[in-house]
Amino acid sequence: MQVDLVKIKYLRKQKGLTQKELARLLGYKSQVGYHYIESGKHQMKIHQLVTLADLLGVKLEDLIIRDQTKAVC
């Protein structure tokens, strides 16, 4: 399963959220942990992905890349 990091960043910006704000909403103490996820340095746990989908107002499957040839990370 590959997460569509480009789409997540796009949706975050469309919602007017900074990485710091989204990090706080996901339970991170600082923006750095979330930055590592959005930049592809760390993988998101499934419960975080579910919460993120809810925060961004999309379905979980909307954040998944189905065609593995298009995967960002």
N, C-alpha and C positions, 0 to 999 in steps of 0.2 A: 504494500500500500504506500503510495506516495502522496504527500500533502502538497497542494498547489500554493506554494509560498507567495507567488506573484499575485494570485487572486486574494490571498489573505491580506497582503499589504494594501492592495487596491481597495478592498472593502473597508479596511481600517481607516484609510484616508477618507473614503466616501462618508463614513460615519463621523468624521472630524475628530478621531481619537489619535492621540500620540502613542508611541510605544510605551512611554512611562505610564500613561493612563490605563492602557490595556494590560500592562504588566501588573499593575495594582489590582485590577478587576479579576485577574487570573490567580492572584495570591502570591505574586513574586514580591520580594522586599525591595528590589530595584529594577530598573529598566533593562539591565544587562542580561539577565536570564531570558527575558522575552526576546531581546535583540538576537541572541544566539539562535533561538528557534526560528525567528523570521528570516534570518540570514542563512539558515540551513546548517549551522554548526552543531546544533543539537536537535534531536527529534522530540516531537511533542507526544506526551502520553495521551491515550485515548480519552480519558476523562477531561483533560485540558482541551482537546479538540472538540469535544461535545460542548463544553462551556463556551469555547470561542465561537462556535457556530451559533449558539444562542445569543451571545453578545453582538454578533455581526448581523443577526437576523436572517440567517440562511439555514438550509438543511445541512446536516453533517456531510452527506454525499456530495454537496456542492463544493466542498473543500478538498475533495479527493481527485487525483488525476487518474482517469481510467486507462488512458493510452500511455503505457510505460515509456514510450519513445519521447514523450513530451515532459517527462519528469525533470524538475529543476534541481533537486538534490539527489 
